[in-house]
Amino acid sequence: MSHDQYLKGDLTLTITAADDSKRGLYTCECDDRDVTDVRLSIEPLISLVQRNPGDDLNLDLHISEGVKVIYQGKEICRVDKSSLHCTDEYRPRTSLSNTVLTLRGVKSTDGDVYIVRDTGNNEDLHIYRASVRVSESAPSNVRVKVNDTAHLPCKYKCSGLAKWTLITNPDDVVAECDQTSCRSLKEGFKMSHDQYLKGDLNLTITAAHYSKRNVYTCWCDGRGVNEVRLKIEPLISSVPINAGEDLKLDLHVSDGMKVIYQGENSIDKHVSVSAYTTVQVNFNQAADLPCKYKCSGLVIWSVISNRDDVVAECDQTSCRSLKEGFKMSHDQYLKGDLTLTITAADDSKRGLYTCECGGRDVTDVHLRIETLISLVQRKPGEDLNLDLHVSDGVKMNSKMSSERTQNNSDTKPLDEDEGLHLDDSETAQD
């Protein structure tokens, strides 16, 4: 309270950091006489959570007693005095650690809204919108030219409500079908009722624009059936201009983009040097690929040459390593640090990686490995063994003693022209 304000008749109470433990009804009293009552409510947190079949779903209850979990409008678990009580269906699959309730081995039918509610104040603390992927694989890709029609596939015999949503917001329905009809809820999206009756739940995007790039989820009666990423082929334009004239570039979107200039002497003819961050480490050392971005949804790191090749991911509840040797930190994710750690950087892990939030690219990072240098001495007639490190796409350059500068043998991969191993070979004299 403020004494200056008290002297002016303002008895306001300030709570410096309102958390769930401070929620409740407060009374302002003067000389043992009640003046007013004020209830403090905390806005419920809303989290989008995506899991693969068989993963655990962790729900933060925030308080240790007087709380219940509601799923599809029905109470499934309750915590009183730190003791967990669940329905017969959920008891074998649930456990409680401090204030975290774990639902083990999620199935496709577990995808929907979970509400964590304080029973004492009858207030919602946390709302989880959970979806369970059909499989552990990343979304399939559909790639079209700008303004072309795009067909997002979903083959599933659905007798109830079928709908398509954005993966970043399951409430954002673009089109839906049931036994009587189909409805377009957003302009430019449609489904066919004839196809729906045949088990074809395809979504048609009549004019694929950059604003429609995203990951879309196909649902049947609240169950996630398929995920499809819409990509737009980049436009390539040749623009002749005279010196002194203005060059106009259509950016297509109003934010979250960058312009990269690639000159004729660019080192990499496919990607400009300025287009990505480069991280260079020694062989088998740990490598941190940076990505600073506050993301409230699903973050994935993938190999840029194959966006289906996801190596690690994070959401509001946890992080998961989908390939050995790659990991992310959930504590850092919550702080807006989406760094990918490669525990032991070898030649198989070299290349370009993309950090993505909610289906939107955030940054690209190029991992390079410092070239190994070996000094090798052989006698005339002996074999010289060179480890090429990779099984294909590699070449070897050799410089004879008359051509020597610093090194004799230079082994490089064909795709990046990046040195893997330098051997300085000498022939011993008898």
C-alpha positions as CSV (number, residue, x, y, z in Angstrom):
1,M,0.0,0.0,0.0
2,S,1.1,3.6,-0.5
3,H,1.1,5.9,2.6
4,D,0.8,9.0,0.4
5,Q,-2.3,7.5,-1.2
6,Y,-3.6,6.4,2.3
7,L,-3.5,10.0,3.5
8,K,-5.6,11.0,0.5
9,G,-8.2,8.3,1.2
10,D,-6.9,5.8,-1.4
11,L,-6.4,2.5,0.3
12,T,-5.5,0.6,-2.9
13,L,-3.6,-2.7,-2.4
14,T,-1.0,-3.4,-5.0
15,I,0.0,-7.0,-5.8
16,T,3.3,-6.8,-7.5
17,A,3.2,-10.2,-9.3
18,A,-0.2,-11.8,-9.5
19,D,0.2,-15.6,-9.7
20,D,-2.3,-18.4,-9.1
21,S,-1.5,-18.6,-5.3
22,K,-2.7,-15.0,-4.9
23,R,-6.1,-15.5,-6.5
24,G,-9.1,-15.1,-4.3
25,L,-11.3,-12.6,-2.4
26,Y,-9.7,-9.7,-0.5
27,T,-11.4,-7.4,2.1
28,C,-10.4,-3.8,2.7
29,E,-11.1,-2.9,6.4
30,C,-10.9,0.3,8.3
31,D,-10.9,0.2,12.2
32,D,-12.4,-3.3,12.1
33,R,-15.1,-2.2,9.7
34,D,-15.4,-3.8,6.3
35,V,-15.1,-1.2,3.5
36,T,-15.1,-3.3,0.3
37,D,-14.4,-6.7,-1.1
38,V,-12.4,-7.3,-4.2
39,R,-11.9,-10.6,-6.1
40,L,-8.6,-11.1,-7.9
41,S,-8.9,-13.3,-11.0
42,I,-6.0,-14.5,-13.2
43,E,-6.5,-14.8,-16.9
44,P,-6.2,-18.5,-17.9
45,L,-3.1,-19.5,-19.8
46,I,-3.8,-21.0,-23.3
47,S,-1.3,-23.4,-24.7
48,L,-1.3,-25.2,-28.1
49,V,0.3,-28.7,-27.7
50,Q,1.0,-31.2,-30.3
51,R,2.1,-34.8,-29.6
52,N,3.0,-37.9,-31.5
53,P,1.1,-41.2,-30.8
54,G,2.7,-42.8,-27.7
55,D,4.1,-39.5,-26.3
56,D,3.3,-38.3,-22.8
57,L,1.1,-35.2,-22.3
58,N,2.1,-33.0,-19.4
59,L,-0.5,-30.6,-17.9
60,D,0.7,-28.0,-15.4
61,L,-2.0,-27.7,-12.7
62,H,-0.3,-24.6,-11.1
63,I,-1.6,-25.4,-7.6
64,S,-1.2,-28.6,-5.6
65,E,-4.8,-29.0,-4.3
66,G,-8.4,-28.0,-5.0
67,V,-8.0,-28.4,-8.8
68,K,-9.6,-30.6,-11.5
69,V,-9.0,-31.4,-15.1
70,I,-11.9,-31.3,-17.6
71,Y,-11.8,-33.1,-21.0
72,Q,-14.5,-32.7,-23.5
73,G,-16.8,-31.2,-20.9
74,K,-16.3,-34.0,-18.3
75,E,-14.1,-34.2,-15.3
76,I,-11.4,-36.8,-15.7
77,C,-9.1,-36.1,-12.8
78,R,-9.1,-34.1,-9.5
79,V,-6.4,-33.2,-7.0
80,D,-7.2,-32.8,-3.3
81,K,-4.5,-32.4,-0.7
82,S,-1.8,-33.4,-3.2
83,S,-3.7,-36.7,-3.8
84,L,-4.7,-37.6,-7.4
85,H,-8.1,-39.1,-8.1
86,C,-9.0,-40.0,-11.7
87,T,-11.8,-41.8,-13.5
88,D,-11.4,-45.6,-14.1
89,E,-10.5,-44.9,-17.8
90,Y,-7.7,-42.5,-16.9
91,R,-6.3,-43.9,-13.7
92,P,-3.9,-46.4,-15.2
93,R,-2.5,-43.7,-17.6
94,T,-2.0,-40.8,-15.2
95,S,0.5,-39.7,-12.5
96,L,1.2,-36.6,-10.5
97,S,4.6,-35.0,-9.8
98,N,4.4,-31.8,-7.8
99,T,1.8,-29.8,-9.8
100,V,2.3,-31.6,-13.2
101,L,-0.2,-34.2,-14.3
102,T,1.1,-36.6,-16.9
103,L,-1.1,-38.5,-19.3
104,R,1.0,-41.3,-20.6
105,G,0.9,-42.8,-24.1
106,V,-1.5,-40.4,-25.9
107,K,-3.7,-41.8,-28.7
108,S,-5.4,-40.0,-31.6
109,T,-8.6,-39.9,-29.5
110,D,-6.8,-37.8,-26.8
111,G,-6.6,-34.7,-29.0
112,D,-9.0,-32.0,-27.8
113,V,-9.3,-29.3,-25.2
114,Y,-8.2,-29.9,-21.6
115,I,-9.2,-27.3,-18.9
116,V,-7.4,-27.0,-15.6
117,R,-9.9,-25.5,-13.1
118,D,-9.5,-24.2,-9.6
119,T,-12.4,-25.8,-7.7
120,G,-12.2,-23.4,-4.7
121,N,-12.7,-20.3,-6.9
122,N,-14.3,-22.0,-9.8
123,E,-11.9,-20.4,-12.2
124,D,-10.0,-21.8,-15.2
125,L,-6.2,-21.7,-14.7
126,H,-4.9,-23.2,-17.9
127,I,-6.5,-24.3,-21.2
128,Y,-4.6,-26.8,-23.3
129,R,-5.6,-27.3,-26.9
130,A,-3.9,-30.7,-27.6
131,S,-3.6,-32.4,-31.0
132,V,-2.2,-35.9,-31.7
133,R,-0.5,-36.5,-35.0
134,V,-1.6,-39.4,-37.1
135,S,2.0,-40.6,-37.2
136,E,5.4,-39.4,-36.0
137,S,6.3,-38.1,-39.4
138,A,6.3,-34.4,-40.2
139,P,3.5,-32.9,-42.3
140,S,3.4,-33.8,-46.0
141,N,4.1,-31.0,-48.4
142,V,2.0,-29.6,-51.2
143,R,3.9,-27.1,-53.4
144,V,2.1,-24.9,-56.1
145,K,2.7,-21.7,-58.0
146,V,1.3,-18.5,-56.6
147,N,-2.4,-18.1,-57.3
148,D,-2.7,-21.7,-58.6
149,T,-5.3,-24.0,-57.1
150,A,-3.9,-26.2,-54.3
151,H,-5.4,-29.6,-53.2
152,L,-4.5,-30.7,-49.7
153,P,-5.1,-34.5,-49.4
154,C,-6.9,-36.3,-46.6
155,K,-8.2,-39.8,-47.2
156,Y,-10.4,-40.9,-44.4
157,K,-14.0,-42.3,-44.1
158,C,-15.7,-39.9,-41.7
159,S,-19.3,-40.3,-40.6
160,G,-19.4,-37.2,-38.5
161,L,-18.0,-33.6,-38.7
162,A,-14.9,-33.2,-40.9
163,K,-13.0,-29.9,-40.8
164,W,-9.7,-28.3,-41.8
165,T,-7.9,-25.9,-39.4
166,L,-4.6,-24.1,-39.1
167,I,-2.2,-26.0,-37.0
168,T,-1.4,-22.9,-35.0
169,N,-5.0,-22.4,-34.0
170,P,-7.4,-25.4,-34.0
171,D,-10.3,-23.0,-33.6
172,D,-9.5,-21.3,-36.9
173,V,-11.7,-23.5,-39.1
174,V,-11.4,-22.8,-42.9
175,A,-13.9,-25.4,-44.2
176,E,-16.1,-28.2,-42.8
177,C,-18.4,-31.0,-43.9
178,D,-21.0,-33.3,-42.3
179,Q,-23.5,-35.8,-43.6
180,T,-25.8,-33.1,-45.0
181,S,-23.5,-30.5,-46.5
182,C,-20.1,-28.7,-46.7
183,R,-19.5,-25.1,-45.7
184,S,-16.7,-22.7,-46.5
185,L,-15.9,-20.7,-43.4
186,K,-13.2,-18.6,-45.0
187,E,-13.1,-17.3,-48.5
188,G,-10.9,-19.3,-50.9
189,F,-11.2,-22.6,-49.0
190,K,-13.7,-25.3,-49.9
191,M,-14.5,-29.0,-49.6
192,S,-16.7,-31.3,-51.8
193,H,-19.7,-33.1,-50.2
194,D,-19.7,-35.8,-52.9
195,Q,-16.0,-36.5,-52.1
196,Y,-16.7,-36.4,-48.4
197,L,-19.3,-39.2,-48.8
198,K,-16.6,-41.3,-50.6
199,G,-14.0,-40.8,-47.8
200,D,-12.1,-38.0,-49.6
201,L,-11.8,-35.0,-47.2
202,N,-9.5,-33.0,-49.5
203,L,-9.3,-29.3,-48.9
204,T,-9.2,-27.1,-52.1
205,I,-7.5,-23.7,-51.9
206,T,-8.8,-21.8,-54.9
207,A,-5.9,-19.3,-55.2
208,A,-2.8,-20.2,-53.2
209,H,-1.3,-16.9,-52.0
210,Y,1.7,-16.3,-49.7
211,S,-0.7,-15.4,-47.0
212,K,-2.1,-18.9,-47.1
213,R,1.2,-20.7,-46.5
214,N,0.9,-22.7,-43.3
215,V,0.4,-26.2,-41.9
216,Y,-3.2,-27.3,-42.1
217,T,-4.8,-30.1,-40.0
218,C,-7.6,-32.4,-41.3
219,W,-10.0,-33.5,-38.5
220,C,-12.8,-36.0,-38.1
221,D,-15.0,-35.8,-35.0
222,G,-12.2,-34.0,-33.1
223,R,-9.5,-36.5,-34.1
224,G,-6.5,-35.3,-36.1
225,V,-6.4,-37.3,-39.3
226,N,-3.7,-35.6,-41.4
227,E,-1.4,-32.6,-41.6
228,V,-0.3,-30.9,-44.8
229,R,2.1,-28.0,-45.3
230,L,1.2,-25.6,-48.2
231,K,4.3,-24.1,-49.9
232,I,4.4,-21.6,-52.7
233,E,6.9,-21.9,-55.5
234,P,9.1,-18.8,-55.6
235,L,8.6,-16.5,-58.5
236,I,11.6,-15.8,-60.8
237,S,11.6,-12.6,-62.7
238,S,14.2,-11.0,-65.1
239,V,14.0,-7.3,-64.9
240,P,16.1,-5.1,-67.3
241,I,16.7,-1.6,-66.0
242,N,19.0,1.2,-67.1
243,A,21.5,2.8,-64.8
244,G,19.8,5.5,-62.6
245,E,16.4,3.9,-62.8
246,D,14.4,2.6,-59.8
247,L,14.1,-1.1,-59.2
248,K,10.8,-2.1,-57.6
249,L,10.5,-5.4,-55.8
250,D,7.1,-6.9,-54.8
251,L,7.6,-8.3,-51.3
252,H,4.2,-10.1,-51.4
253,V,3.8,-10.0,-47.6
254,S,3.8,-7.0,-45.2
255,D,6.0,-8.4,-42.4
256,G,8.3,-11.3,-41.5
257,M,10.4,-11.1,-44.7
258,K,13.9,-10.1,-45.9
259,V,15.5,-9.1,-49.1
260,I,18.8,-10.8,-50.1
261,Y,21.1,-9.4,-52.8
262,Q,23.3,-12.0,-54.6
263,G,26.0,-10.6,-56.8
264,E,27.7,-12.4,-59.7
265,N,30.7,-13.2,-57.5
266,S,28.7,-14.9,-54.7
267,I,30.6,-17.9,-53.2
268,D,27.5,-20.1,-53.3
269,K,25.4,-19.8,-56.5
270,H,22.4,-21.3,-54.9
271,V,22.2,-19.4,-51.6
272,S,23.6,-16.0,-50.9
273,V,26.2,-15.8,-48.1
274,S,24.0,-13.2,-46.3
275,A,21.0,-15.5,-46.4
276,Y,22.0,-17.5,-43.4
277,T,24.1,-17.6,-40.2
278,T,27.1,-19.8,-40.3
279,V,28.3,-21.9,-37.3
280,Q,31.7,-23.5,-37.7
281,V,33.0,-26.1,-35.2
282,N,35.7,-28.7,-34.9
283,F,34.9,-32.3,-35.8
284,N,32.8,-34.1,-33.0
285,Q,32.5,-30.9,-31.0
286,A,29.1,-29.6,-29.8
287,A,27.5,-27.0,-32.0
288,D,24.8,-24.5,-31.0
289,L,22.6,-23.2,-34.0
290,P,21.1,-20.0,-32.8
291,C,17.4,-18.9,-33.2
292,K,16.1,-16.1,-31.1
293,Y,12.3,-15.8,-31.4
294,K,9.4,-15.7,-28.9
295,C,7.2,-18.6,-30.1
296,S,4.0,-19.6,-28.3
297,G,3.3,-22.6,-30.6
298,L,5.3,-25.5,-32.1
299,V,8.9,-24.9,-33.0
300,I,10.7,-27.3,-35.3
301,W,14.3,-27.6,-36.6
302,S,14.6,-29.3,-40.0
303,V,17.1,-29.9,-42.7
304,I,16.5,-27.3,-45.4
305,S,17.0,-29.8,-48.3
306,N,14.2,-31.9,-46.9
307,R,11.7,-30.1,-44.7
308,D,10.1,-33.4,-43.7
309,D,13.4,-34.3,-42.0
310,V,12.6,-32.8,-38.5
311,V,15.5,-33.3,-36.0
312,A,14.0,-31.6,-32.9
313,E,10.9,-29.8,-31.8
314,C,9.4,-27.8,-28.8
315,D,6.0,-26.6,-27.6
316,Q,4.6,-25.1,-24.5
317,T,4.9,-28.3,-22.4
318,S,8.2,-30.0,-23.5
319,C,10.9,-30.5,-26.1
320,R,11.5,-33.7,-28.1
321,S,14.6,-35.0,-30.0
322,L,13.4,-36.7,-33.1
323,K,16.9,-37.7,-34.2
324,E,19.8,-38.8,-32.1
325,G,22.4,-36.1,-31.5
326,F,20.0,-33.1,-31.7
327,K,18.3,-31.4,-28.8
328,M,16.5,-28.2,-27.6
329,S,16.0,-26.8,-24.1
330,H,12.5,-26.2,-22.9
331,D,13.6,-23.6,-20.4
332,Q,15.3,-21.6,-23.1
333,Y,12.3,-22.1,-25.4
334,L,10.0,-20.4,-22.9
335,K,12.5,-17.4,-22.8
336,G,12.5,-17.1,-26.6
337,D,15.7,-18.9,-27.2
338,L,15.1,-21.7,-29.8
339,T,18.7,-22.7,-30.2
340,L,19.3,-26.2,-31.6
341,T,22.2,-28.1,-30.0
342,I,24.1,-30.8,-32.0
343,T,25.9,-32.8,-29.4
344,A,28.7,-34.1,-31.7
345,A,29.0,-32.4,-35.1
346,D,30.3,-34.9,-37.7
347,D,30.3,-34.7,-41.5
348,S,26.9,-36.3,-41.8
349,K,25.4,-33.3,-39.9
350,R,26.9,-30.6,-42.1
351,G,24.5,-28.4,-44.1
352,L,21.7,-25.9,-43.8
353,Y,19.0,-26.1,-41.0
354,T,15.8,-24.1,-40.7
355,C,14.2,-22.9,-37.5
356,E,10.4,-22.7,-37.8
357,C,7.7,-21.4,-35.5
358,G,4.0,-22.4,-36.2
359,G,4.7,-23.3,-39.8
360,R,6.6,-20.0,-40.4
361,D,10.4,-19.8,-41.1
362,V,12.3,-17.8,-38.6
363,T,16.0,-18.3,-39.5
364,D,18.4,-20.5,-41.5
365,V,21.7,-21.7,-40.0
366,H,24.6,-23.3,-41.9
367,L,26.7,-25.8,-40.0
368,R,30.3,-26.2,-41.2
369,I,32.9,-28.5,-39.8
370,E,36.5,-27.4,-39.5
371,T,38.7,-29.3,-42.0
372,L,40.8,-32.1,-40.4
373,I,44.5,-31.9,-41.2
374,S,46.7,-35.0,-41.0
375,L,50.4,-35.5,-41.5
376,V,51.1,-38.9,-43.1
377,Q,54.4,-40.5,-44.0
378,R,54.8,-43.5,-46.3
379,K,57.6,-45.5,-47.9
380,P,57.8,-46.0,-51.6
381,G,55.4,-48.8,-52.6
382,E,53.2,-48.6,-49.5
383,D,49.5,-47.8,-49.7
384,L,48.1,-44.4,-48.7
385,N,44.6,-44.6,-47.1
386,L,42.4,-41.5,-47.2
387,D,39.2,-41.3,-45.2
388,L,36.6,-39.6,-47.4
389,H,34.2,-39.3,-44.4
390,V,31.1,-39.5,-46.7
391,S,30.0,-42.2,-49.0
392,D,29.0,-40.1,-52.0
393,G,29.2,-36.6,-53.5
394,V,32.9,-36.3,-52.7
395,K,36.0,-35.5,-54.8
396,M,39.8,-35.5,-54.1
397,N,42.3,-32.9,-55.3
398,S,46.0,-33.7,-55.2
399,K,48.9,-31.3,-55.5
400,M,52.3,-32.6,-56.4
401,S,55.4,-31.4,-54.7
402,S,56.1,-28.9,-57.5
403,E,52.6,-27.4,-56.9
404,R,52.7,-27.4,-53.1
405,T,51.5,-24.3,-51.3
406,Q,50.2,-25.3,-47.9
407,N,48.7,-28.7,-48.4
408,N,49.0,-31.6,-50.8
409,S,45.8,-33.5,-50.8
410,D,42.4,-31.8,-50.5
411,T,39.2,-33.9,-50.2
412,K,35.9,-32.0,-50.8
413,P,32.2,-32.8,-51.0
414,L,30.7,-31.9,-54.4
415,D,27.6,-30.2,-53.1
416,E,29.3,-27.5,-51.0
417,D,32.9,-27.4,-52.1
418,E,33.9,-27.6,-48.4
419,G,37.1,-29.3,-47.3
420,L,36.7,-32.4,-45.2
421,H,40.3,-33.6,-44.7
422,L,43.7,-32.4,-45.8
423,D,46.5,-34.9,-45.9
424,D,50.1,-33.6,-46.2
425,S,51.7,-36.7,-47.6
426,E,55.5,-37.2,-47.8
427,T,57.5,-40.2,-49.2
428,A,60.2,-41.3,-46.8
429,Q,63.7,-41.8,-48.2
430,D,65.6,-45.0,-47.6
